[in-house]
């Protein structure tokens, strides 16, 4: 190199549309630009297995 430092340029955040007013307990799905769309994320799988009480 000839004494100069390489610099990188940060990408600006995309302009997202209006925010959906629907409630999603797990948040919203994001589009290819990282913007939330008005579709709920599916529920997360439980960490612990479900325990059944009583007779089987």
C-alpha distance matrix in Angstrom:
0.0 3.7 5.8 6.8 8.4 9.5 13.2 16.1 19.4 22.6 25.3 28.5 31.6 33.9 37.1 39.9 43.5 46.4 47.0 49.8 52.7 53.8 53.7 51.8 52.0 48.8 46.9 45.9 44.2 40.8 39.8 36.6 35.0 36.2 39.1 42.5 45.2 48.9 49.3 49.8 47.8 50.2 51.6 49.7 51.4 53.3 51.8 55.3 57.9 60.8 63.8 67.2 70.2 73.8 75.5 73.7
3.7 0.0 3.8 5.7 8.8 10.7 14.1 17.4 20.4 23.8 26.6 29.4 32.8 35.2 38.1 41.1 44.6 47.6 48.3 51.3 54.2 55.5 55.5 53.8 54.1 51.1 48.9 47.9 46.3 42.9 41.8 38.6 36.8 38.0 40.8 44.2 47.0 50.7 51.3 52.0 50.2 52.7 54.1 52.4 54.2 56.1 54.6 58.1 60.8 63.7 66.7 70.1 73.0 76.7 78.5 76.7
5.8 3.8 0.0 3.8 6.7 9.8 12.8 16.4 19.4 22.6 25.7 28.4 31.7 34.4 37.2 40.2 43.8 46.5 47.1 50.2 52.9 54.3 54.1 52.5 52.7 49.8 47.6 46.9 45.6 42.2 41.4 38.4 36.4 37.3 40.0 43.3 46.2 49.9 50.6 51.1 49.3 51.9 53.1 51.3 53.2 54.9 53.4 56.9 59.7 62.5 65.4 68.9 71.7 75.4 77.3 75.7
6.8 5.7 3.8 0.0 3.8 6.6 9.3 12.9 15.7 19.0 22.1 24.7 28.1 30.7 33.5 36.5 40.1 42.8 43.5 46.6 49.3 50.8 50.8 49.3 49.6 46.7 44.5 43.6 42.3 38.8 38.0 35.1 32.9 33.9 36.4 39.8 42.7 46.4 47.2 47.8 46.1 48.8 50.2 48.6 50.6 52.4 51.1 54.6 57.4 60.2 63.1 66.6 69.4 73.1 75.1 73.5
8.4 8.8 6.7 3.8 0.0 3.8 6.3 9.9 13.0 16.0 19.3 22.0 25.2 27.9 30.9 33.7 37.4 40.0 40.5 43.5 46.2 47.6 47.4 45.8 46.1 43.2 41.0 40.2 39.0 35.6 35.0 32.2 30.0 30.7 33.4 36.7 39.7 43.3 44.0 44.5 42.7 45.4 46.7 44.9 47.0 48.7 47.4 50.9 53.7 56.5 59.4 62.9 65.7 69.4 71.4 69.8
9.5 10.7 9.8 6.6 3.8 0.0 3.8 6.8 10.1 13.3 16.3 19.2 22.4 25.0 28.1 30.8 34.5 37.3 37.8 40.7 43.5 44.8 44.8 43.1 43.5 40.5 38.2 37.3 35.8 32.4 31.6 28.7 26.6 27.5 30.3 33.7 36.5 40.2 40.8 41.4 39.7 42.3 43.8 42.2 44.3 46.2 45.0 48.6 51.3 54.0 57.1 60.4 63.3 67.0 68.9 67.3
13.2 14.1 12.8 9.3 6.3 3.8 0.0 3.7 6.7 9.8 13.0 15.7 18.9 21.6 24.6 27.4 31.1 33.8 34.3 37.4 40.1 41.6 41.6 40.0 40.6 37.7 35.3 34.4 33.1 29.6 28.9 26.2 23.8 24.6 27.2 30.6 33.5 37.1 38.0 38.6 37.1 39.9 41.4 39.9 42.2 44.2 43.2 46.8 49.6 52.1 55.2 58.5 61.4 65.1 67.1 65.5
16.1 17.4 16.4 12.9 9.9 6.8 3.7 0.0 3.8 6.5 9.5 12.6 15.6 18.2 21.4 24.0 27.7 30.5 31.0 33.9 36.8 38.1 38.2 36.6 37.2 34.3 31.9 30.8 29.4 26.0 25.2 22.4 20.1 21.0 23.6 27.0 29.9 33.5 34.3 35.0 33.5 36.3 37.9 36.6 39.0 41.1 40.3 44.0 46.6 49.0 52.2 55.5 58.4 62.0 64.0 62.4
19.4 20.4 19.4 15.7 13.0 10.1 6.7 3.8 0.0 3.8 6.4 9.1 12.5 15.0 18.0 20.8 24.4 27.2 28.0 31.0 33.9 35.5 35.8 34.5 35.4 32.7 29.9 28.7 27.4 23.8 22.9 20.4 17.7 18.7 20.9 24.4 27.3 30.9 32.0 32.9 31.8 34.8 36.6 35.7 38.3 40.4 39.9 43.7 46.3 48.5 51.7 54.9 57.8 61.4 63.4 61.9
22.6 23.8 22.6 19.0 16.0 13.3 9.8 6.5 3.8 0.0 3.8 6.3 9.1 12.1 15.1 17.7 21.4 24.1 24.5 27.6 30.4 31.9 32.1 30.8 31.7 29.1 26.3 25.1 24.1 20.5 20.0 17.7 14.8 15.4 17.6 21.0 24.0 27.5 28.6 29.4 28.3 31.5 33.2 32.3 35.1 37.2 36.8 40.5 43.1 45.2 48.5 51.6 54.4 58.1 60.2 58.7
25.3 26.6 25.7 22.1 19.3 16.3 13.0 9.5 6.4 3.8 0.0 3.8 6.5 8.7 12.0 14.6 18.2 21.1 21.8 24.8 27.8 29.3 29.9 28.6 29.8 27.2 24.3 22.7 21.4 17.7 16.8 14.5 11.5 12.6 14.6 18.2 20.9 24.5 25.7 26.9 26.0 29.3 31.3 30.7 33.6 36.0 35.9 39.7 42.1 44.0 47.4 50.4 53.3 56.8 58.8 57.3
28.5 29.4 28.4 24.7 22.0 19.2 15.7 12.6 9.1 6.3 3.8 0.0 3.8 6.3 9.0 11.9 15.4 18.2 19.1 22.3 25.2 27.1 27.8 27.0 28.4 26.2 22.9 21.3 20.6 16.9 16.2 14.7 11.1 11.9 13.0 16.5 19.2 22.7 24.4 25.6 25.2 28.7 30.7 30.5 33.7 36.0 36.2 39.9 42.3 43.9 47.3 50.2 53.0 56.5 58.6 57.3
31.6 32.8 31.7 28.1 25.2 22.4 18.9 15.6 12.5 9.1 6.5 3.8 0.0 3.8 6.5 8.7 12.4 14.9 15.5 18.6 21.6 23.3 24.0 23.2 24.8 22.6 19.3 17.7 17.1 13.6 13.2 12.4 8.6 8.8 9.4 12.8 15.7 19.1 20.8 22.0 21.8 25.3 27.3 27.3 30.6 32.9 33.3 37.1 39.3 40.8 44.2 47.0 49.7 53.2 55.4 54.1
33.9 35.2 34.4 30.7 27.9 25.0 21.6 18.2 15.0 12.1 8.7 6.3 3.8 0.0 3.8 6.0 9.5 12.6 13.8 16.7 20.0 21.7 22.9 22.2 24.3 22.3 18.8 16.5 15.6 12.0 10.9 10.3 6.5 7.7 7.5 11.2 13.3 16.8 18.7 20.5 20.6 24.3 26.7 27.1 30.5 33.0 33.8 37.5 39.5 40.7 44.3 46.8 49.7 53.1 55.1 53.7
37.1 38.1 37.2 33.5 30.9 28.1 24.6 21.4 18.0 15.1 12.0 9.0 6.5 3.8 0.0 3.8 6.7 9.7 11.6 14.8 17.9 20.1 21.8 21.7 24.1 22.6 18.9 16.5 16.2 13.1 12.0 12.4 8.9 9.8 8.1 11.1 12.7 15.7 18.3 20.3 21.2 24.9 27.3 28.2 31.7 34.2 35.3 38.9 40.8 41.7 45.2 47.6 50.3 53.6 55.7 54.4
39.9 41.1 40.2 36.5 33.7 30.8 27.4 24.0 20.8 17.7 14.6 11.9 8.7 6.0 3.8 0.0 3.8 6.7 8.2 11.1 14.4 16.4 18.2 18.1 20.8 19.5 15.7 13.2 13.1 10.4 9.7 11.2 8.4 8.5 5.5 7.7 9.1 11.9 14.6 16.7 17.9 21.6 24.1 25.3 28.9 31.3 32.7 36.2 37.9 38.7 42.2 44.4 47.1 50.3 52.4 51.2
43.5 44.6 43.8 40.1 37.4 34.5 31.1 27.7 24.4 21.4 18.2 15.4 12.4 9.5 6.7 3.8 0.0 3.8 6.5 9.0 12.3 14.6 17.0 17.5 20.6 19.9 16.2 13.4 13.7 11.8 11.1 13.3 11.2 11.3 7.8 8.6 8.6 10.4 13.7 16.3 18.2 21.8 24.4 26.1 29.7 32.2 33.9 37.2 38.7 39.1 42.6 44.6 47.2 50.3 52.3 51.1
46.4 47.6 46.5 42.8 40.0 37.3 33.8 30.5 27.2 24.1 21.1 18.2 14.9 12.6 9.7 6.7 3.8 0.0 3.8 6.5 9.1 12.0 14.6 15.8 19.0 18.9 15.3 13.0 14.3 13.2 13.4 16.2 14.3 13.6 9.9 9.3 9.1 9.7 13.4 15.5 17.9 21.5 23.7 25.7 29.4 31.6 33.5 36.6 38.1 38.2 41.5 43.3 45.8 48.8 50.9 50.0
47.0 48.3 47.1 43.5 40.5 37.8 34.3 31.0 28.0 24.5 21.8 19.1 15.5 13.8 11.6 8.2 6.5 3.8 0.0 3.8 6.3 9.0 11.1 12.3 15.3 15.4 11.9 10.1 12.2 11.8 13.0 16.2 14.6 13.0 9.3 7.5 7.9 7.8 11.3 12.7 15.1 18.7 20.5 22.5 26.2 28.2 30.1 33.2 34.7 34.7 38.0 39.9 42.2 45.3 47.5 46.7
49.8 51.3 50.2 46.6 43.5 40.7 37.4 33.9 31.0 27.6 24.8 22.3 18.6 16.7 14.8 11.1 9.0 6.5 3.8 0.0 3.8 5.6 8.4 9.8 13.3 13.9 10.8 8.9 11.2 12.0 13.5 17.0 16.3 14.6 11.1 8.2 7.2 5.4 8.8 10.2 13.3 16.5 18.4 20.9 24.5 26.5 28.8 31.6 32.8 32.5 35.7 37.4 39.7 42.6 44.8 44.0
52.7 54.2 52.9 49.3 46.2 43.5 40.1 36.8 33.9 30.4 27.8 25.2 21.6 20.0 17.9 14.4 12.3 9.1 6.3 3.8 0.0 3.8 6.6 9.3 12.5 14.1 11.6 10.9 13.8 15.1 17.0 20.6 19.9 17.8 14.5 11.5 10.7 8.2 10.9 11.4 14.7 17.4 18.7 21.4 24.9 26.4 28.9 31.4 32.6 32.0 34.9 36.4 38.5 41.3 43.6 43.1
53.8 55.5 54.3 50.8 47.6 44.8 41.6 38.1 35.5 31.9 29.3 27.1 23.3 21.7 20.1 16.4 14.6 12.0 9.0 5.6 3.8 0.0 3.8 6.5 9.9 11.8 9.9 9.4 12.4 14.6 16.8 20.6 20.5 18.2 15.3 11.7 10.5 7.3 8.8 8.7 12.1 14.4 15.6 18.5 21.9 23.5 26.2 28.5 29.5 28.7 31.7 33.0 35.1 37.9 40.1 39.5
53.7 55.5 54.1 50.8 47.4 44.8 41.6 38.2 35.8 32.1 29.9 27.8 24.0 22.9 21.8 18.2 17.0 14.6 11.1 8.4 6.6 3.8 0.0 3.8 6.4 9.0 8.0 9.0 12.4 15.0 17.8 21.5 21.5 18.7 16.3 12.6 12.2 9.5 9.9 8.2 10.9 12.8 13.1 15.9 19.2 20.4 23.0 25.2 26.3 25.5 28.4 29.9 31.9 34.8 37.2 36.8
51.8 53.8 52.5 49.3 45.8 43.1 40.0 36.6 34.5 30.8 28.6 27.0 23.2 22.2 21.7 18.1 17.5 15.8 12.3 9.8 9.3 6.5 3.8 0.0 3.8 5.5 5.1 6.5 9.8 12.8 16.0 19.5 19.9 16.9 15.1 11.4 11.2 9.1 8.2 5.3 7.3 9.2 9.6 12.2 15.7 17.1 19.7 22.2 23.3 22.8 25.9 27.7 30.0 33.0 35.3 34.5
52.0 54.1 52.7 49.6 46.1 43.5 40.6 37.2 35.4 31.7 29.8 28.4 24.8 24.3 24.1 20.8 20.6 19.0 15.3 13.3 12.5 9.9 6.4 3.8 0.0 3.8 5.7 8.7 11.7 14.8 18.3 21.4 21.9 18.5 17.3 13.9 14.4 12.8 11.4 7.9 8.3 9.2 8.1 10.1 13.4 14.2 16.6 18.9 20.3 19.9 22.9 24.8 27.0 30.2 32.7 32.1
48.8 51.1 49.8 46.7 43.2 40.5 37.7 34.3 32.7 29.1 27.2 26.2 22.6 22.3 22.6 19.5 19.9 18.9 15.4 13.9 14.1 11.8 9.0 5.5 3.8 0.0 3.8 6.9 9.2 12.1 15.8 18.6 19.2 15.9 15.3 12.1 13.0 12.4 10.5 7.0 5.7 7.0 6.3 7.6 11.3 12.8 14.9 17.8 19.3 19.6 22.9 25.1 27.7 31.0 33.3 32.4
46.9 48.9 47.6 44.5 41.0 38.2 35.3 31.9 29.9 26.3 24.3 22.9 19.3 18.8 18.9 15.7 16.2 15.3 11.9 10.8 11.6 9.9 8.0 5.1 5.7 3.8 0.0 3.8 6.9 9.3 13.0 16.0 16.2 12.8 11.8 8.6 9.9 9.6 8.6 6.1 5.8 8.8 9.5 10.8 14.6 16.4 18.3 21.3 23.0 23.3 26.6 28.9 31.5 34.8 37.0 36.1
45.9 47.9 46.9 43.6 40.2 37.3 34.4 30.8 28.7 25.1 22.7 21.3 17.7 16.5 16.5 13.2 13.4 13.0 10.1 8.9 10.9 9.4 9.0 6.5 8.7 6.9 3.8 0.0 3.8 6.3 9.6 13.0 13.4 10.5 9.1 5.6 6.2 6.5 5.6 4.6 5.2 9.0 11.0 12.7 16.4 18.8 20.8 24.0 25.3 25.7 29.2 31.3 34.0 37.2 39.2 38.1
44.2 46.3 45.6 42.3 39.0 35.8 33.1 29.4 27.4 24.1 21.4 20.6 17.1 15.6 16.2 13.1 13.7 14.3 12.2 11.2 13.8 12.4 12.4 9.8 11.7 9.2 6.9 3.8 0.0 3.8 6.8 10.0 11.3 8.9 8.3 5.7 5.8 7.4 5.7 5.9 5.3 8.7 11.7 13.1 16.4 19.3 21.3 24.5 25.7 26.4 30.1 32.2 35.2 38.3 40.1 38.5
40.8 42.9 42.2 38.8 35.6 32.4 29.6 26.0 23.8 20.5 17.7 16.9 13.6 12.0 13.1 10.4 11.8 13.2 11.8 12.0 15.1 14.6 15.0 12.8 14.8 12.1 9.3 6.3 3.8 0.0 3.8 6.7 7.5 5.2 5.1 4.2 5.7 8.8 8.5 9.5 8.9 12.4 15.1 16.0 19.3 22.2 23.7 27.2 28.6 29.6 33.3 35.5 38.6 41.8 43.6 42.0
39.8 41.8 41.4 38.0 35.0 31.6 28.9 25.2 22.9 20.0 16.8 16.2 13.2 10.9 12.0 9.7 11.1 13.4 13.0 13.5 17.0 16.8 17.8 16.0 18.3 15.8 13.0 9.6 6.8 3.8 0.0 3.8 5.4 5.4 5.4 6.3 6.5 10.1 10.1 12.2 11.9 15.0 18.2 19.2 22.2 25.4 26.9 30.4 31.6 32.6 36.4 38.5 41.7 44.8 46.4 44.6
36.6 38.6 38.4 35.1 32.2 28.7 26.2 22.4 20.4 17.7 14.5 14.7 12.4 10.3 12.4 11.2 13.3 16.2 16.2 17.0 20.6 20.6 21.5 19.5 21.4 18.6 16.0 13.0 10.0 6.7 3.8 0.0 3.8 5.6 7.5 9.6 10.3 13.9 13.8 15.6 14.8 17.7 20.8 21.2 24.0 27.2 28.4 31.9 33.2 34.6 38.4 40.7 43.9 47.1 48.6 46.7
35.0 36.8 36.4 32.9 30.0 26.6 23.8 20.1 17.7 14.8 11.5 11.1 8.6 6.5 8.9 8.4 11.2 14.3 14.6 16.3 19.9 20.5 21.5 19.9 21.9 19.2 16.2 13.4 11.3 7.5 5.4 3.8 0.0 3.8 5.6 8.9 10.5 14.3 15.1 16.8 16.4 19.6 22.4 22.8 25.9 28.8 29.8 33.5 35.1 36.5 40.1 42.6 45.7 49.0 50.7 49.0
36.2 38.0 37.3 33.9 30.7 27.5 24.6 21.0 18.7 15.4 12.6 11.9 8.8 7.7 9.8 8.5 11.3 13.6 13.0 14.6 17.8 18.2 18.7 16.9 18.5 15.9 12.8 10.5 8.9 5.2 5.4 5.6 3.8 0.0 3.8 6.5 9.2 12.8 13.3 14.4 13.7 17.1 19.5 19.7 23.0 25.7 26.6 30.3 32.1 33.4 37.0 39.6 42.6 45.9 47.8 46.3
39.1 40.8 40.0 36.4 33.4 30.3 27.2 23.6 20.9 17.6 14.6 13.0 9.4 7.5 8.1 5.5 7.8 9.9 9.3 11.1 14.5 15.3 16.3 15.1 17.3 15.3 11.8 9.1 8.3 5.1 5.4 7.5 5.6 3.8 0.0 3.8 6.4 10.0 11.4 13.0 13.3 16.9 19.5 20.3 23.8 26.4 27.8 31.3 33.0 33.9 37.5 39.8 42.7 46.0 47.9 46.6
42.5 44.2 43.3 39.8 36.7 33.7 30.6 27.0 24.4 21.0 18.2 16.5 12.8 11.2 11.1 7.7 8.6 9.3 7.5 8.2 11.5 11.7 12.6 11.4 13.9 12.1 8.6 5.6 5.7 4.2 6.3 9.6 8.9 6.5 3.8 0.0 3.8 6.7 8.1 9.4 10.2 14.0 16.4 17.7 21.3 23.8 25.5 28.9 30.4 31.1 34.6 36.8 39.5 42.8 44.8 43.5
45.2 47.0 46.2 42.7 39.7 36.5 33.5 29.9 27.3 24.0 20.9 19.2 15.7 13.3 12.7 9.1 8.6 9.1 7.9 7.2 10.7 10.5 12.2 11.2 14.4 13.0 9.9 6.2 5.8 5.7 6.5 10.3 10.5 9.2 6.4 3.8 0.0 3.8 5.6 8.2 10.0 13.4 16.4 18.3 21.8 24.5 26.7 29.8 30.9 31.3 34.8 36.7 39.5 42.6 44.4 43.0
48.9 50.7 49.9 46.4 43.3 40.2 37.1 33.5 30.9 27.5 24.5 22.7 19.1 16.8 15.7 11.9 10.4 9.7 7.8 5.4 8.2 7.3 9.5 9.1 12.8 12.4 9.6 6.5 7.4 8.8 10.1 13.9 14.3 12.8 10.0 6.7 3.8 0.0 3.8 6.7 9.7 12.7 15.4 18.0 21.4 24.0 26.5 29.4 30.2 30.1 33.6 35.2 37.8 40.7 42.5 41.3
49.3 51.3 50.6 47.2 44.0 40.8 38.0 34.3 32.0 28.6 25.7 24.4 20.8 18.7 18.3 14.6 13.7 13.4 11.3 8.8 10.9 8.8 9.9 8.2 11.4 10.5 8.6 5.6 5.7 8.5 10.1 13.8 15.1 13.3 11.4 8.1 5.6 3.8 0.0 3.8 6.6 9.2 12.3 15.0 18.2 21.0 23.6 26.4 27.0 27.0 30.5 32.1 34.9 37.8 39.4 38.0
49.8 52.0 51.1 47.8 44.5 41.4 38.6 35.0 32.9 29.4 26.9 25.6 22.0 20.5 20.3 16.7 16.3 15.5 12.7 10.2 11.4 8.7 8.2 5.3 7.9 7.0 6.1 4.6 5.9 9.5 12.2 15.6 16.8 14.4 13.0 9.4 8.2 6.7 3.8 0.0 3.8 6.3 8.8 11.6 14.9 17.4 20.2 22.9 23.6 23.5 27.0 28.7 31.4 34.4 36.2 34.9
47.8 50.2 49.3 46.1 42.7 39.7 37.1 33.5 31.8 28.3 26.0 25.2 21.8 20.6 21.2 17.9 18.2 17.9 15.1 13.3 14.7 12.1 10.9 7.3 8.3 5.7 5.8 5.2 5.3 8.9 11.9 14.8 16.4 13.7 13.3 10.2 10.0 9.7 6.6 3.8 0.0 3.8 6.5 8.5 11.9 14.7 17.1 20.1 21.0 21.4 25.0 27.0 30.0 33.1 34.9 33.4
50.2 52.7 51.9 48.8 45.4 42.3 39.9 36.3 34.8 31.5 29.3 28.7 25.3 24.3 24.9 21.6 21.8 21.5 18.7 16.5 17.4 14.4 12.8 9.2 9.2 7.0 8.8 9.0 8.7 12.4 15.0 17.7 19.6 17.1 16.9 14.0 13.4 12.7 9.2 6.3 3.8 0.0 3.8 6.4 9.1 12.1 15.0 17.6 17.9 18.2 21.9 23.7 26.9 29.9 31.4 29.8
51.6 54.1 53.1 50.2 46.7 43.8 41.4 37.9 36.6 33.2 31.3 30.7 27.3 26.7 27.3 24.1 24.4 23.7 20.5 18.4 18.7 15.6 13.1 9.6 8.1 6.3 9.5 11.0 11.7 15.1 18.2 20.8 22.4 19.5 19.5 16.4 16.4 15.4 12.3 8.8 6.5 3.8 0.0 3.8 6.5 8.8 11.9 14.3 14.8 14.9 18.5 20.5 23.5 26.7 28.5 27.1
49.7 52.4 51.3 48.6 44.9 42.2 39.9 36.6 35.7 32.3 30.7 30.5 27.3 27.1 28.2 25.3 26.1 25.7 22.5 20.9 21.4 18.5 15.9 12.2 10.1 7.6 10.8 12.7 13.1 16.0 19.2 21.2 22.8 19.7 20.3 17.7 18.3 18.0 15.0 11.6 8.5 6.4 3.8 0.0 3.8 6.3 8.7 11.6 12.7 13.7 17.3 19.9 22.9 26.3 28.2 26.8
51.4 54.2 53.2 50.6 47.0 44.3 42.2 39.0 38.3 35.1 33.6 33.7 30.6 30.5 31.7 28.9 29.7 29.4 26.2 24.5 24.9 21.9 19.2 15.7 13.4 11.3 14.6 16.4 16.4 19.3 22.2 24.0 25.9 23.0 23.8 21.3 21.8 21.4 18.2 14.9 11.9 9.1 6.5 3.8 0.0 3.8 6.4 8.8 9.4 10.8 14.5 17.1 20.4 23.7 25.3 23.7
53.3 56.1 54.9 52.4 48.7 46.2 44.2 41.1 40.4 37.2 36.0 36.0 32.9 33.0 34.2 31.3 32.2 31.6 28.2 26.5 26.4 23.5 20.4 17.1 14.2 12.8 16.4 18.8 19.3 22.2 25.4 27.2 28.8 25.7 26.4 23.8 24.5 24.0 21.0 17.4 14.7 12.1 8.8 6.3 3.8 0.0 3.8 5.5 6.7 8.0 11.5 14.5 17.5 21.1 23.0 21.7
51.8 54.6 53.4 51.1 47.4 45.0 43.2 40.3 39.9 36.8 35.9 36.2 33.3 33.8 35.3 32.7 33.9 33.5 30.1 28.8 28.9 26.2 23.0 19.7 16.6 14.9 18.3 20.8 21.3 23.7 26.9 28.4 29.8 26.6 27.8 25.5 26.7 26.5 23.6 20.2 17.1 15.0 11.9 8.7 6.4 3.8 0.0 3.8 6.7 9.3 12.1 15.6 18.4 22.0 24.1 22.9
55.3 58.1 56.9 54.6 50.9 48.6 46.8 44.0 43.7 40.5 39.7 39.9 37.1 37.5 38.9 36.2 37.2 36.6 33.2 31.6 31.4 28.5 25.2 22.2 18.9 17.8 21.3 24.0 24.5 27.2 30.4 31.9 33.5 30.3 31.3 28.9 29.8 29.4 26.4 22.9 20.1 17.6 14.3 11.6 8.8 5.5 3.8 0.0 3.8 6.5 8.6 12.3 15.0 18.6 20.6 19.6
57.9 60.8 59.7 57.4 53.7 51.3 49.6 46.6 46.3 43.1 42.1 42.3 39.3 39.5 40.8 37.9 38.7 38.1 34.7 32.8 32.6 29.5 26.3 23.3 20.3 19.3 23.0 25.3 25.7 28.6 31.6 33.2 35.1 32.1 33.0 30.4 30.9 30.2 27.0 23.6 21.0 17.9 14.8 12.7 9.4 6.7 6.7 3.8 0.0 3.8 6.3 9.5 12.7 16.1 17.7 16.2
60.8 63.7 62.5 60.2 56.5 54.0 52.1 49.0 48.5 45.2 44.0 43.9 40.8 40.7 41.7 38.7 39.1 38.2 34.7 32.5 32.0 28.7 25.5 22.8 19.9 19.6 23.3 25.7 26.4 29.6 32.6 34.6 36.5 33.4 33.9 31.1 31.3 30.1 27.0 23.5 21.4 18.2 14.9 13.7 10.8 8.0 9.3 6.5 3.8 0.0 3.8 6.5 9.8 13.2 15.0 13.9
63.8 66.7 65.4 63.1 59.4 57.1 55.2 52.2 51.7 48.5 47.4 47.3 44.2 44.3 45.2 42.2 42.6 41.5 38.0 35.7 34.9 31.7 28.4 25.9 22.9 22.9 26.6 29.2 30.1 33.3 36.4 38.4 40.1 37.0 37.5 34.6 34.8 33.6 30.5 27.0 25.0 21.9 18.5 17.3 14.5 11.5 12.1 8.6 6.3 3.8 0.0 3.8 6.5 10.0 12.1 11.6
67.2 70.1 68.9 66.6 62.9 60.4 58.5 55.5 54.9 51.6 50.4 50.2 47.0 46.8 47.6 44.4 44.6 43.3 39.9 37.4 36.4 33.0 29.9 27.7 24.8 25.1 28.9 31.3 32.2 35.5 38.5 40.7 42.6 39.6 39.8 36.8 36.7 35.2 32.1 28.7 27.0 23.7 20.5 19.9 17.1 14.5 15.6 12.3 9.5 6.5 3.8 0.0 3.8 6.7 8.6 8.3
70.2 73.0 71.7 69.4 65.7 63.3 61.4 58.4 57.8 54.4 53.3 53.0 49.7 49.7 50.3 47.1 47.2 45.8 42.2 39.7 38.5 35.1 31.9 30.0 27.0 27.7 31.5 34.0 35.2 38.6 41.7 43.9 45.7 42.6 42.7 39.5 39.5 37.8 34.9 31.4 30.0 26.9 23.5 22.9 20.4 17.5 18.4 15.0 12.7 9.8 6.5 3.8 0.0 3.8 6.9 8.3
73.8 76.7 75.4 73.1 69.4 67.0 65.1 62.0 61.4 58.1 56.8 56.5 53.2 53.1 53.6 50.3 50.3 48.8 45.3 42.6 41.3 37.9 34.8 33.0 30.2 31.0 34.8 37.2 38.3 41.8 44.8 47.1 49.0 45.9 46.0 42.8 42.6 40.7 37.8 34.4 33.1 29.9 26.7 26.3 23.7 21.1 22.0 18.6 16.1 13.2 10.0 6.7 3.8 0.0 3.8 6.5
75.5 78.5 77.3 75.1 71.4 68.9 67.1 64.0 63.4 60.2 58.8 58.6 55.4 55.1 55.7 52.4 52.3 50.9 47.5 44.8 43.6 40.1 37.2 35.3 32.7 33.3 37.0 39.2 40.1 43.6 46.4 48.6 50.7 47.8 47.9 44.8 44.4 42.5 39.4 36.2 34.9 31.4 28.5 28.2 25.3 23.0 24.1 20.6 17.7 15.0 12.1 8.6 6.9 3.8 0.0 3.8
73.7 76.7 75.7 73.5 69.8 67.3 65.5 62.4 61.9 58.7 57.3 57.3 54.1 53.7 54.4 51.2 51.1 50.0 46.7 44.0 43.1 39.5 36.8 34.5 32.1 32.4 36.1 38.1 38.5 42.0 44.6 46.7 49.0 46.3 46.6 43.5 43.0 41.3 38.0 34.9 33.4 29.8 27.1 26.8 23.7 21.7 22.9 19.6 16.2 13.9 11.6 8.3 8.3 6.5 3.8 0.0
